[in-house]
Amino acid sequence: MDFRMSDNSNITIAKLVLTKLAKYYDTPNIEEVVINRFGEVVTKISGEQWVYHNDPDINPKYMKTVL
């Protein structure tokens, strides 16, 4: 048997894992999404300043699933 995942399966898994970050990276004209520490996401939209977001969903348990 071949247990390798198809490319579509890998994409689906990535989307499931990154769902909590989608609200940041789906933003129009987004240049960067940075996680500096648990509970904090920093975004940069083209031509604008960095914006800091408090997000308790970005916690150690979640980050273990991302990494």
C-alpha positions in Angstrom: 0.0 0.0 0.0 1.0 3.6 -0.7 0.4 5.8 2.3 1.8 9.0 0.8 -0.5 12.0 0.8 -1.5 13.6 -2.4 -0.8 17.3 -2.9 -4.5 18.1 -2.3 -4.4 16.3 1.0 -1.4 18.4 2.1 -3.2 21.6 1.1 -6.3 20.6 3.0 -4.2 19.8 6.1 -2.4 23.1 5.9 -5.7 25.0 5.6 -7.1 23.2 8.6 -4.0 24.0 10.7 -3.8 27.6 9.6 -7.5 28.4 10.0 -7.0 30.6 13.1 -4.6 32.7 11.1 -6.7 33.0 8.0 -8.4 36.2 9.2 -4.9 37.8 9.0 -3.4 36.3 5.8 -6.7 36.6 3.8 -6.6 40.4 4.3 -6.4 42.3 1.0 -2.9 43.7 0.3 -1.3 41.8 3.2 2.5 41.7 3.1 3.4 40.0 6.3 1.8 38.1 9.2 4.1 37.7 12.2 3.7 35.9 15.5 6.2 37.3 18.0 4.7 35.7 21.1 1.7 33.7 22.2 -1.5 35.8 22.0 0.0 38.4 19.7 -0.2 38.7 15.9 1.4 41.5 14.0 0.3 42.4 10.4 1.7 44.6 7.7 -0.6 45.8 4.9 1.1 47.3 1.8 1.7 51.0 2.3 0.5 51.0 6.0 2.1 50.7 9.4 2.4 47.5 11.4 -0.7 46.6 13.4 -0.7 44.6 16.6 -3.6 42.2 17.3 -4.3 40.5 20.6 -5.4 37.0 19.8 -5.8 34.5 22.7 -6.3 31.7 20.1 -2.7 31.9 19.2 -1.5 30.0 22.2 1.2 27.4 22.9 -1.2 24.5 22.2 -2.2 26.0 18.8 1.4 26.8 17.9 2.4 23.2 18.4 0.0 22.2 15.7 1.4 24.8 13.3 5.0 23.9 13.9 
